[in-house]
Amino acid sequence: MPAVSEIQGVSQLLILEGAALLLVFVLFGALAALCAARKKRTGHAPRSLSLFSADLGLLSSRRNSRALLEHVRGWAGEEGGVLRLQLPFNLKTFYCIADPVLMRQMCVSHNDCYTKMHAYGVLETFRKTRLSYSGKGKASEAGGSDAWPVVHQLVSQLLRRPDDRALFQAQIDPLIDGFVHQLKAHEMADFAVAFRSFYWNVVLVEVLGETDEELRRLYEGAWKAVIEQIDDPLTHTVWFWHRLPFLRNIRFRSLCHALRTAVRQRIAAHPSDRPWCAIAHLNASHPSMSLEDRTEVILELLFTGAASVSTTIVWTLWHLAQDENCQWQGLVRDEIHRVCGLSRHAVGFEHVDRLPILHGVLLETLRMYPPIHIGRKVVEDHTLGETLAMRKGCDVFTNPWLVHRDESIWEKPHSFDPSRFLTVDGSQQGQQEALPSSTARVSPPRHTKGAHGHSPVFFPFSIGKRGCPGSGVAFPLMKLILAKLLADHTCVRAEGAPEASTEPSLMLPLTPVKVYVRLESAADGKSCGG
């Protein structure tokens, strides 16, 4: 039984939490009264919705993030590709961008007008976006520099050397074998949950060079805690919300501190016997960078590397397991057997660049389920397009899904059709039956020509200088894992299984859950779809 002092401590925290919550509403009301006449609206004024309006409340009660995306796309489409979300009394303004031209301006031409410190900087508790390191071997007197250039440089070095790939693969092959055996032992398990549990270990091996159960639990706990924070609307609307002494906030900070300590210890140990990992590359390329700054760079990799690959692989296997896509799974397996061999143990990194059918399947999955969230804070007044006035202090967000599923851009955007990314003998095909694996090549996406100029309509990892740098690592890793799983297995949908669903998340609304698929031995002749 818990000690009396422990019970009293929890009771005191709960009382303090209630008092803090009351204080928030009192202060919020006072601020609203003081700021009622603030922030005159200028420039283009897109449709404005209150964050506390009945229609948004209805959407929140559904806990269906894909339905929310559909409504946001519809609303933004009525207003020229922009949806404005407004706090009462203009206390804060949010913009959702769903137009590819405006997205490109936000992420590329006006990139310097934004910072990633949206949501009042809650992500800074997990990792810092500014370093004291100046890039010249010493601390900067001007307040340091952005972390993302160092992160991008580091990612460009990962898994490039054949020796690094071989050493890394030797570490993850046993993890893949263990995952396959676990999945077969629990046939009715949620594949999405099982795969994410497996993939935490892969990221730790790639970034830190090692993994164990305690480290995996710590990493998973801290990452989920920060996602929980940024999914809370109050985190975006009340600047001190995540700083209040709530039990959830205390746990969040504790987990982030524990993970930071564990990462710092491993960086200081200089793992020279694990040359493939990010820590080894960072220590070698930036020896004069402080331990604290190197810790923040590695934490950024741990944060951004957790979801994209796992989300994409799970959705890929879900679609390949459907009756209507069995031929695609057959084409992928034939390609794997032709290039790699008949067993997953024959598949290696040296093969992944020669699997165009599998690459096209992954591109189509990324089109349908882009795994990233693009969030920015405006730090300088500017104008997007011709009339959209963006004011300092606003938060801007978007999701590539809003463009990737736009019927004015894509032909049948809700249909899984990897042929839109593939050519045969130089010509794009619209039917999977016309894609023999010996002649298929990856091509630019086939889509409806629209009035979008040179603006991208396919950007699953964002665009611009602050885009996700990990695609160069993600694609080889995704193809390696999928090729190993499909070389000697058929992915089938569990009998009577419902449609796959998504996590109720604002930041990662396309994260799959309730994905009931199984891996059947290909030697048994089992076909996908049951």
Residue pairs with C-beta under 8 A, 6 or more apart in sequence:
13 245
13 247
13 250
14 247
16 245
17 244
17 245
17 246
17 247
20 244
20 245
20 246
21 244
24 238
24 241
24 244
28 238
31 91
32 88
32 89
32 91
33 89
35 89
35 90
35 91
36 89
36 90
38 89
38 90
39 90
39 93
39 391
42 389
43 383
43 387
43 388
43 389
44 80
44 82
44 385
44 386
44 387
44 388
44 389
45 84
46 76
46 79
46 80
46 82
46 83
46 84
46 95
46 388
47 75
47 78
47 79
47 82
47 83
47 84
48 84
48 85
48 86
49 55
49 56
49 75
49 83
49 84
49 85
49 86
50 56
50 85
50 86
50 87
50 88
51 85
51 86
51 87
51 94
51 233
51 237
52 88
55 71
56 85
59 67
59 68
59 71
60 68
62 68
63 504
64 502
64 504
65 502
65 503
65 504
65 505
65 506
65 509
65 510
66 502
66 509
66 510
68 509
69 399
69 401
69 402
69 509
72 83
72 96
72 98
72 402
73 98
73 402
73 405
73 406
75 83
76 82
76 83
76 96
76 97
76 98
76 99
76 402
77 98
80 99
80 385
81 97
81 98
81 99
81 101
81 102
82 95
82 96
82 97
82 98
82 99
82 102
82 388
83 95
83 96
83 98
84 93
84 94
84 95
84 96
85 93
85 94
85 95
85 96
86 93
86 94
87 93
87 237
91 237
92 236
92 237
92 393
92 394
92 395
93 391
93 393
93 394
93 395
94 236
94 394
94 395
94 396
94 397
95 390
95 394
95 395
95 396
95 397
96 396
96 397
96 398
96 402
97 103
97 106
97 384
97 396
97 397
97 398
97 402
98 398
98 402
98 403
98 406
99 385
99 403
100 403
100 409
100 452
100 455
100 456
100 457
101 385
101 452
101 453
101 455
102 384
102 385
102 388
103 374
103 398
103 403
103 455
103 456
103 459
103 463
104 455
104 456
104 463
105 384
105 385
106 114
106 376
106 384
106 396
106 398
107 374
107 462
107 463
107 464
107 466
107 467
108 463
108 464
108 465
110 382
110 384
111 464
111 465
111 466
112 380
113 378
113 379
113 380
113 382
113 390
114 376
114 377
114 378
114 379
114 396
114 466
115 129
115 376
115 377
115 379
116 123
116 129
116 148
116 375
116 376
116 377
116 466
117 123
117 124
117 129
117 377
118 236
118 375
118 376
118 377
118 395
118 396
118 397
119 230
119 235
119 236
119 375
119 395
120 235
120 236
120 239
120 240
120 241
120 242
122 226
122 229
122 230
122 235
122 242
123 129
123 226
123 230
123 303
125 226
125 229
125 242
125 252
125 253
125 256
126 222
126 223
126 226
126 256
126 259
126 299
126 303
127 147
127 296
127 299
127 300
127 302
127 303
128 147
128 296
128 299
129 146
129 147
129 148
129 300
130 143
130 144
130 145
130 146
130 147
131 144
131 145
131 146
131 147
131 150
131 289
131 293
131 296
131 297
132 139
132 140
132 144
132 290
132 292
132 293
133 139
133 140
133 144
133 145
133 150
133 286
133 289
133 290
133 293
134 140
134 141
134 142
134 144
134 145
135 145
135 149
135 150
137 288
138 288
139 290
147 293
147 296
147 297
147 300
148 300
148 465
148 466
148 469
150 286
150 289
150 297
151 297
151 300
151 301
151 469
152 469
153 285
154 278
154 281
154 282
154 285
154 297
154 301
155 301
155 469
155 470
155 472
155 473
156 469
156 472
157 281
157 285
158 164
158 206
158 276
158 278
158 281
158 473
159 165
159 168
159 206
159 276
159 349
159 473
159 476
159 477
162 349
162 350
163 275
163 276
164 275
164 276
165 276
165 348
165 349
165 350
165 476
166 348
166 349
167 274
167 275
167 276
168 205
168 206
168 276
168 277
169 348
169 349
169 480
171 205
172 202
172 205
173 345
175 198
175 201
175 202
175 205
176 198
176 344
176 481
176 484
176 485
178 198
179 194
179 195
179 198
180 344
180 485
180 489
180 519
182 194
182 198
183 189
183 191
183 194
183 518
183 519
184 518
184 519
186 194
187 494
187 518
188 494
188 516
190 513
190 514
190 515
190 516
191 314
191 317
191 318
191 515
191 516
191 517
191 518
192 314
192 500
192 511
192 512
192 513
192 514
192 515
193 513
195 310
195 313
195 314
196 310
196 314
197 220
199 306
199 309
199 310
200 211
200 216
200 219
200 220
200 306
201 211
201 216
202 309
202 477
202 481
203 219
203 302
203 305
203 306
204 210
204 211
204 215
204 216
204 219
204 302
205 211
205 277
206 276
206 277
206 278
206 305
206 473
206 477
207 277
207 278
207 279
207 298
207 301
207 302
207 305
208 215
208 263
208 266
208 271
208 277
208 278
208 279
208 298
209 266
209 271
209 274
209 276
209 277
209 279
209 280
210 266
210 271
210 274
215 262
218 255
218 258
218 259
218 262
219 259
219 302
219 306
221 255
222 255
222 256
222 258
222 259
223 302
223 303
223 306
225 248
225 251
225 252
225 255
225 256
226 252
226 256
226 303
227 505
227 507
227 508
228 248
228 252
229 235
229 242
229 248
229 249
229 252
230 236
230 506
230 507
231 505
231 506
231 507
232 241
232 242
233 506
234 241
235 241
235 242
236 395
242 249
242 252
243 249
259 299
259 302
260 295
260 299
263 295
263 298
263 299
263 302
264 291
264 292
264 295
266 279
267 279
267 282
267 283
267 291
267 294
267 295
267 298
268 291
270 280
270 283
271 277
271 279
271 280
272 280
274 280
278 298
278 301
279 294
279 298
282 289
282 294
282 297
282 298
283 294
286 294
289 297
304 468
304 470
305 470
307 371
307 508
307 511
308 371
308 372
308 461
308 468
308 470
308 474
309 474
309 477
309 478
309 481
311 369
311 371
311 508
311 510
311 511
311 512
312 362
312 365
312 366
312 369
312 371
312 474
312 478
313 478
313 481
313 482
314 512
314 515
315 365
315 368
315 369
315 500
315 510
315 512
316 361
316 362
316 365
316 478
316 482
317 482
317 485
317 491
317 515
317 517
318 493
318 500
318 512
318 515
318 517
319 325
319 328
319 365
319 416
320 328
320 329
320 332
320 361
320 486
320 491
320 528
321 329
321 491
321 492
321 493
321 517
321 528
321 529
322 416
322 493
322 528
322 529
323 528
323 529
323 530
324 529
325 416
325 528
326 527
326 528
326 529
327 432
327 433
328 361
328 418
328 432
329 486
329 490
329 491
329 528
331 357
331 432
331 435
331 437
332 357
332 358
332 361
332 482
332 486
333 486
333 487
333 490
333 522
334 437
335 355
335 356
335 357
335 358
335 437
335 440
336 347
336 355
336 358
336 483
336 486
336 487
337 487
338 437
338 438
339 351
339 354
339 355
340 346
340 347
340 348
340 351
340 483
340 487
341 347
341 487
342 487
342 488
343 487
343 488
344 483
344 484
344 485
344 487
344 488
344 489
346 487
347 480
347 483
347 484
347 487
348 480
349 476
349 480
351 483
352 475
352 476
352 479
352 480
352 483
353 476
355 479
355 483
356 422
356 440
356 441
356 442
357 418
357 422
357 435
357 437
357 440
358 479
358 482
358 483
359 421
359 442
359 475
359 479
360 418
360 419
360 421
360 422
360 440
360 442
361 418
362 475
362 478
362 479
362 482
363 418
363 421
363 442
363 445
363 458
364 416
364 417
364 418
364 420
364 421
365 416
366 460
367 404
367 410
367 420
367 421
367 445
367 458
367 460
368 404
368 405
368 414
368 416
369 401
369 510
369 512
370 399
370 400
370 401
370 404
370 459
370 460
370 461
370 510
371 460
371 508
371 510
371 511
372 399
372 400
372 460
372 461
372 462
372 468
373 397
373 399
373 507
373 508
374 397
374 398
374 399
374 400
374 462
375 395
375 396
375 397
375 507
376 395
376 396
376 397
377 393
377 394
377 395
377 396
378 390
378 391
378 392
378 393
378 394
378 395
378 396
379 392
380 392
381 389
381 390
381 391
381 392
382 390
383 389
383 390
384 390
390 396
399 509
399 510
400 458
400 459
400 460
400 462
401 509
401 510
403 409
403 457
403 458
403 459
404 410
404 413
404 457
404 458
404 460
405 413
405 414
406 413
406 457
407 413
408 448
408 450
409 447
409 448
409 450
409 452
409 457
410 420
410 447
410 448
410 457
411 420
411 446
411 447
411 448
417 430
417 432
418 432
419 428
419 429
419 430
419 431
419 432
419 434
419 435
419 446
420 428
420 430
420 445
420 446
420 447
421 442
421 443
421 444
421 445
421 446
422 428
422 429
422 435
422 440
422 441
422 442
422 443
423 429
423 440
423 441
423 442
423 443
424 434
424 435
424 436
424 439
424 440
424 441
425 439
426 441
428 443
428 446
429 435
430 446
445 457
445 458
447 457
447 458
450 457
456 463
459 467
461 467
461 468
461 470
461 471
461 474
462 468
485 491
485 519
487 522
488 521
488 522
488 523
489 519
489 520
489 521
489 522
490 519
490 520
490 521
490 522
490 526
490 527
490 528
491 517
491 518
491 519
491 520
491 528
492 517
492 518
492 519
492 520
492 526
492 527
492 528
492 529
492 530
493 516
493 517
493 518
493 528
493 529
493 530
494 516
494 517
494 518
494 530
495 530
497 516
497 517
498 514
498 516
500 512
500 513
500 514
500 515
500 516
501 512
501 513
501 514
502 509
502 510
502 511
502 512
502 513
503 509
503 511
503 512
503 513
505 511
520 526
